[in-house]
């Protein structure tokens, strides 16, 4: 087992590449919602959900387990001794692939970056990738609050390391977490981020537009469902209270500029399709 503790996920993948991205999020803008859903359905392709922390991913993973089986949750296992130790996500992916179970899977999810999915892409060339984002300020605050509860295995170490939310926000390894799960490390410009997301991902949803995002995703998967799961609300404790004010919002946005660009790109695309989605669902 590897001691990894508070890991920073990086995705040093060059833009471009020769892979076949049949399902492209960019087609939502060029085709419109109806044609996008009709043309870009997954069929039996493997749906891989990149679960960025505190983006309602636990709820969505439960929906995959209900709607698209066989499903596998790829997660790091940890010991409960002192010090706490973890397996690596790479070890867990390799185990799933070597067992032969991935060959028959229709969906899987986990806290892994796009770059870390290279073994999945090699084993299942039909794999298509989806993810959900969240308003950067709300996500950072939620991530901080959750990590200060007993539900987080190393919460005592976290509290000692980041006694105040300001300490957490300015720490280099906590910045732009959504971008670090999805994008090449050097990618910081809006145009290249939009191009990457438009071609590498099949769909990107938003927590702030969760019913719409979930419904479109399930239609791509052939189910046309609305969400019924909501899991893992962060408990309130004496250690995780946060006063959100203008100064804190400013600090978070200042240190998460790439996340803000990424979120705004996806937000504009989904908002542009929102009226069409409402018309379809109400009709």
N, C-alpha and C positions, 0 to 999 in steps of 0.2 A: 504494500500500500504506500502511496505517496503522501507526504505531508504537503498540503497545498494551501490550507487556510483560506485567506481572503484573496482569491485569484482574480486577476484582471484578464478578461478575455480579449484577445486581439485577433484580427482577421487579415493577415498580410497577403491577400489574394490579388493578383493583378487584374485590372479591368479587362474586359474583352474575353477572348478564349474561343475555343472551337466547339464547345458543348452545344447541344441542340436544345434551345429553350422554347419548346412548342407552346407552353403556357406562359404568357407574359402579362404582367400587371399593366404594362404600357398600353395594351390593347383596349383597356377600359376607356381610355381617353380617345383613341382613334376609331373604335367601333361603336361606342355607346353601350349601355348596360345590357340590353336584350341580346344583341349580337355577341357581345363578350361572353355572356353566360352560355349561349347556344354553341358558340364555336370553340370555347376553351375548356369544356368539361374534362375532368380528369379521367373518366372511365375507371379502369382498374389500375391506373398508375399509383405508385406509392406517394402518399401525401405526407410530407415531412414538416412538422410544425416546429419552428425555431422559437422556443419559449423564452422571451426576454422577461426577467423578473419584474413582478408587480405590474403586469399588463393584462390581468384577468386570465392568464394562461392556464392556471390550475382548473378553472371552470371550463375552459375550452378543451383542455385535454380530456376531461371527463366526458364531454360531448363526443369527442372522437372515439372514446372507448364504447360509447353507446351507439354511435351512428356508423362507424367505419372500422369494423373488426376484420381480421385480427389487428389489434393495436398493441404497440409496445411503448412503455414509458422508459426512456433511456436516462438513467440517473446515477449519480455517484453514490456509492454506499460508504458509510462511515462507521468507525468504531466508537464506542462510548467510553473508552478509557482515557487516561491522561498521558500524553496529549491526545486529543482527538485526531484521528487520521482518516484520509479519504482515498477511495479509488479514483482513478482519472476517468474522464468521460471517454477518452480514447480506448481505455481498457474495456469499458462497458459496451462501446460500439463494436469492438472486435469480438467480444463474446457473443453478442447477438448475431453478428454475421457468421461467425464460425459455427454456431449452433444450427444454422440453416433456417432459423425462424424468420430472419429478415426477408428471405426469398418469397415467403408466403404472406408477408404483412401487407396490409392496405393503408396503414397509417402508423406514425410514430412521432414522438415528441421528446423534448428535453431541453435543458439549459446548455445548449452548445451553440457555437458560432457557425456561420456559413462555412468558413474555412475548415472547421473541424469536421464537416460532413463529407469531406473528400472520400473516405472509405465507403460511405453509404452511396455516394454518386457512382463509385466504381462498381460496387456490388449490384446496384439497382439503377441502371441508366435511365429508367423511366421515372425516377424520383423527381417530384416537383415540390417546391418550397413555399411555405406560407408563414406569415408572422403577424403579430398585432403590436401596435405601438400605443403609447399613452402620452398625454400632455407632459412635457419634460419636468415641469415643476411638480406636478402631482406625483409623477413616478418616483422622482428622487426622494420626496418626503415619505412616500409609502415604503420605499426600499429601506430607508433609514429607520423608520418606525418598526418595521417587521424584524429587522436584524437586531433589535434591542429587546426582543421577546424570547422566551424559552423555546419557541418553535424553531428558532434558528440555532443549530447545534453549537456554534461558537459565540453565542450572544454575549457572554461575560467578557470574552476577549475583545469583541467589537465595542462594547461599552467603554472598556478601558482605553481602547485605541482612539475612539471618536466620542469624547465626552459631550460634545455639543454638535448640533447639526451643521454649524458653520465649519467645524473641523472636517466633517465628512464631505461637505460640498467642495471644499478647496483641495482635497487630497487628489493627487494626479490619477491614481488608479480607479477613482470612482466617477470620473468625468466621462460624458458621452457614452454611456453604457449601451444604449440602443444601437448607436453607430458601430461600436466595437463588436457587437454581436453580428452585424450584417455586412459592414463595408470593409474594403481594404484600408489599412491603417493610414495611408497617405491621402485618402480621399476627403476633401474638405469643401470643395466648391459645389454649389447647387446644381449646376448643369451635369457634372459627372455623377453626382449622387442620384439625380433623377434618371440618368441613363442606366446606371447600375441596377437600381430598384426596378426599373421598367422592363429589363431584360432577364435578370437573374431570378426574380421571384414571380410566382404564379399569382399571388394575391397578398395584399397587405391591408389589414383592418385596423380600426382605431377603437380603443376602449370608449372614447367619448361618443362614438357612433356604433356602439356594440350591436344592437339589434339588426341594423342595416348590414354591418360588416359580417356578422355571423350568418345572416340569411343568404347573402351573396356567396359566401364560402360554401355553405351547404348545398346551394344550387349548383355550384361548380362540381361538387361531389355527388350530385344526383339525388339529394334528399329534400331540398326546399323546406327547411325547418326554421323555427324560431328558437332562441335560447331558452332553456329551462333550468340550467345549472348556475349556481353562484356559490363558489366554495372559497374557503380560506380567507375570510375577512380578518384583518389584523386586529388582534385583541388590544384593548386600551390598558396600559399599565402605567405605573408611576414613573417608569424609565423612558417611555416613548412619546410623551406629550410634545407637540411641536406647535408653536405659534407662527402661523403663516402670515407674514406681513409684506409690505412692498419691498422692504430691504432684502428679505429672504428671497423673494421671487427674483429680484434683480441679481442677486448673487448666484442663484442657481442657473439662470439663463446666461449669465456671463461665463460660467464655467462649463456650459453644455451647449455651445453654439452649434456644433455639428448635429447634435440631437434635435435642436430646434429646427434647423434646415430640413432634416430628414422628416420630422413630423409635419412641418408645413407643406412639404411636397405631397405627402400622402393625404393630408387633410384637404388640400385644394382639389385633389382628384376625386375624392369620395363626395365632397360637398357638391361638386359639379354633377354627380350622378344621383344625388339624393332625391330630387323631385321625381325623376324617372322611377326610382325605386318605390317611392311613396305611391305613385300612380299604379304601379304593378301590384303592390301588395294590397291596396285598397280596392283594386278592380277585381 
